[in-house]
Amino acid sequence: MDCPELYINANSLQRIDAKDVLERWIGKMIWKSNEIVLDLGCGPGDVTSDILYPFLKNKIELLVAVDKSKQMVEFAKRNYGCSKINFKVLDIENVNDCTFNSCGFNKIFSFYCLHWIQNKLDALVNMHLMLKNSGEILVYFLLVNPVVELYKCMDEEWKKYVPDIIQKAQTIYSEEEVKLLFIKAGFKVISIESSIKKHTYPDFTSFLNAIKPVDDMYNILSPHLHDRYSIHVKDKIYEKQLVDICPTTGKATHSYIPITVHAVKN
């Protein structure tokens, strides 16, 4: 759902993880003066402005933040644009968009984006194209996209609406398969790691609110179906035990498997 306000109100997980990744990895990258950096999949711009930029502001000349969604980019421009942050629409799977920015960046960062991309190899090739020689990339995404897994187990009434989304669904990769994708795209992988993590929401409703802004079904379905679809999503999450509800506090804990890749352009 291209709704920046909803996303910002429910992206605590994305903000926490982006900060943790940067604290661990930013010092392992090689920096020169006045670098030009790309943030791929910036969404509504809050993570770019509030979390990524403070780590970079003394190292860079410009931070270019891009997203495929025009609505997200327009929101980001209105709320977070400044002299050192330039928000733009760019589709990482569109080679023409990326050729226009060929060899333009010293670094590429991307948080919670790559698991939404259908052709990951093409996307990585395009990232490689946009990097300067010896440029670095730091990418953080999910090995298993929980929303897509939810689509796969829906009743036929709803599944019929999402053949294209399910097709995007990504094969579930192993860490070694991800490494090979980066190598095939022309990168030298410096470090790669994945692990099972957990994030706890105040209650089950908060977990549902975190899913809704990234659920494309709300863009596909007629508005009069939204409430009934929301009930179905809630029922399926319970049925498939996609979240653990504490019987005493009501807090909802979700397990997920992210992967971090730090690589350099050969």
C-alpha positions in Angstrom: 0.0 0.0 0.0 1.5 3.3 -1.1 0.6 5.2 2.1 3.6 7.0 3.6 1.7 8.1 6.8 0.7 4.5 7.7 4.2 3.2 7.0 5.9 5.8 9.2 3.5 5.1 12.1 4.4 1.3 12.0 8.0 1.0 10.9 9.7 0.6 14.3 11.3 -2.6 13.3 12.8 -1.1 10.1 14.2 1.9 12.1 15.8 -0.2 14.8 17.4 -2.6 12.4 18.7 0.1 10.1 20.4 1.8 13.1 21.9 -1.5 14.3 23.3 -2.4 10.9 24.9 1.0 10.4 26.4 1.0 13.9 28.0 -2.3 13.1 29.1 -1.8 9.6 29.7 1.9 8.8 33.2 1.8 10.4 34.2 -1.2 8.2 33.7 0.8 5.0 36.5 2.8 3.3 35.6 6.5 3.1 37.0 9.4 1.1 36.0 13.0 1.2 32.8 14.3 -0.4 31.3 11.0 -1.5 28.0 10.7 -3.3 25.8 8.0 -1.8 22.6 6.2 -2.8 19.9 5.0 -0.5 17.9 2.4 -2.4 14.3 1.8 -1.4 14.0 4.9 0.8 10.2 4.7 1.2 8.7 7.8 3.0 12.2 9.1 3.8 12.3 8.9 7.6 15.0 6.2 7.8 17.0 8.1 5.3 16.8 11.4 7.1 16.7 10.3 10.8 19.0 7.3 10.7 21.2 7.0 7.6 22.0 10.7 7.1 23.4 11.3 10.6 25.9 8.5 10.1 27.0 10.1 6.8 26.7 13.8 7.1 30.4 14.5 7.8 31.5 12.1 5.1 29.4 12.9 2.0 28.7 15.6 -0.5 25.2 14.3 -1.4 22.8 11.5 -0.4 20.5 10.5 -3.2 17.5 8.6 -1.9 15.3 6.7 -4.4 12.1 4.6 -4.4 9.9 3.1 -7.0 6.8 4.7 -5.5 6.0 8.2 -6.6 3.8 8.7 -3.5 6.6 7.7 -1.2 9.1 10.0 -2.9 6.7 13.0 -2.9 6.1 12.6 0.8 9.8 12.3 1.5 10.5 15.5 -0.5 7.9 17.4 1.4 9.0 16.2 4.8 12.7 15.4 4.7 14.2 17.1 1.7 17.3 19.3 2.3 20.4 20.5 0.6 22.3 17.3 1.1 19.4 14.8 0.6 17.9 14.5 -2.9 14.8 12.2 -3.1 14.1 10.8 -6.6 11.9 8.2 -8.2 13.9 5.2 -9.5 13.1 1.6 -10.3 16.1 -0.5 -9.6 14.8 -3.2 -12.1 14.6 -0.6 -14.9 18.0 -0.6 -16.6 17.3 2.8 -18.3 16.8 4.4 -14.9 20.1 2.9 -13.7 22.1 3.6 -16.9 21.3 7.3 -16.4 23.0 7.1 -13.1 25.9 4.9 -14.3 29.1 5.1 -12.1 27.5 7.9 -10.1 27.9 6.6 -6.6 30.7 5.8 -4.1 28.4 3.8 -1.8 24.9 2.2 -2.0 22.9 1.4 1.1 19.6 -0.5 1.0 17.4 -1.5 4.0 14.3 -3.7 3.7 14.0 -3.4 -0.1 15.6 -6.3 -1.9 13.1 -8.9 -0.7 10.4 -7.1 -2.6 12.3 -7.3 -5.9 11.4 -10.1 -8.3 14.6 -10.3 -10.3 17.2 -9.8 -7.8 20.1 -10.6 -10.1 19.1 -7.8 -12.5 18.7 -5.4 -9.6 22.2 -6.3 -8.3 23.7 -5.9 -11.8 22.0 -2.4 -12.0 23.5 -1.5 -8.6 26.9 -2.6 -9.8 26.4 -0.4 -12.9 25.6 2.7 -10.7 28.7 2.3 -8.5 32.0 3.9 -9.2 35.0 1.6 -9.4 35.8 0.1 -6.0 32.5 1.4 -4.7 30.8 -0.4 -1.8 27.4 -1.7 -1.2 25.7 -2.5 2.2 22.4 -4.3 1.8 20.0 -5.6 4.5 16.9 -7.5 3.5 14.8 -10.5 4.5 15.6 -14.0 3.4 11.9 -14.9 3.8 9.3 -12.2 3.1 6.5 -12.8 5.7 3.9 -10.9 3.7 4.5 -13.1 0.6 4.3 -16.2 2.7 1.0 -15.0 4.0 -0.3 -14.6 0.4 0.6 -18.2 -0.4 -1.6 -19.6 2.4 -4.7 -17.4 1.7 -8.0 -18.9 0.9 -8.9 -19.1 -2.9 -11.3 -16.1 -2.5 -8.3 -13.9 -1.9 -5.4 -15.8 -3.6 -7.0 -15.2 -7.0 -6.2 -11.5 -6.7 -2.5 -12.0 -6.2 -0.9 -14.1 -8.9 1.5 -11.4 -9.9 2.4 -10.7 -6.2 3.0 -14.4 -5.5 5.1 -14.6 -8.6 7.3 -11.8 -7.2 7.5 -13.8 -4.2 10.9 -14.7 -4.4 12.4 -18.0 -4.0 13.6 -18.5 -0.4 17.3 -18.2 -0.6 20.1 -19.6 1.6 23.0 -17.4 2.7 25.3 -19.2 0.1 22.8 -18.6 -2.7 22.6 -14.9 -1.9 26.4 -14.7 -1.9 26.5 -16.3 -5.4 24.0 -13.8 -6.6 26.2 -10.9 -5.6 29.3 -12.6 -7.1 27.4 -13.2 -10.4 26.4 -9.5 -10.5 30.1 -8.6 -10.4 30.7 -7.9 -6.7 33.4 -9.1 -4.4 31.6 -10.1 -1.1 33.5 -8.7 1.9 31.1 -10.1 4.5 27.7 -11.8 4.6 25.7 -12.9 7.6 22.2 -13.9 8.6 20.5 -14.9 11.8 17.0 -15.4 13.3 15.9 -12.2 15.0 12.8 -11.3 17.0 10.8 -8.1 17.3 8.1 -7.5 19.9 5.1 -5.3 19.3 3.0 -3.8 22.1 0.0 -5.9 20.9 -1.3 -7.9 18.0 -3.0 -4.8 16.5 0.4 -3.1 16.3 1.7 -6.1 14.4 -1.2 -6.0 12.0 -0.6 -2.2 11.5 3.0 -3.0 10.6 1.9 -5.4 7.8 -0.8 -3.3 6.3 1.3 -0.5 4.7 3.4 -3.0 2.8 0.5 -5.2 1.7 -0.1 -4.7 -2.0 -3.5 -6.3 -1.7 -5.0 -3.0 -0.5 -3.9 -1.5 -3.8 -5.5 -4.3 -5.8 -8.8 -4.9 -3.9 -11.8 -2.6 -4.2 -12.1 -0.5 -1.0 -15.4 -2.2 0.0 -13.4 -5.4 0.4 -10.7 -4.0 2.6 -12.4 -4.7 6.0 -13.2 -8.3 5.1 -9.7 -8.9 3.7 -8.2 -7.5 7.0 -10.2 -10.0 9.0 -9.0 -12.8 6.8 -5.4 -11.7 7.3 -5.8 -11.6 11.0 -7.3 -15.1 11.0 -4.5 -16.5 8.8 -1.8 -15.1 11.0 -3.4 -16.8 14.0 -3.9 -20.0 12.1 -0.3 -20.2 10.8 1.1 -18.9 14.1 3.1 -16.2 12.3 3.4 -14.3 15.6 3.6 -15.4 19.3 1.1 -13.6 21.6 2.0 -13.5 25.3 -1.1 -14.6 27.2 -0.4 -12.3 30.1 0.9 -9.1 28.5 -0.7 -9.4 25.0 2.6 -8.4 23.4 3.1 -9.9 19.9 6.6 -11.3 19.0 7.5 -11.9 15.4 10.5 -14.0 14.3 12.3 -13.1 11.0 15.5 -13.9 9.2 17.4 -10.9 7.8 20.7 -11.0 5.9 23.4 -8.3 5.7 25.8 -8.2 2.7 28.8 -5.9 2.5 30.4 -6.0 -1.0 32.6 -4.0 -3.3 32.5 -3.5 -7.0 35.3 -5.4 -8.7 
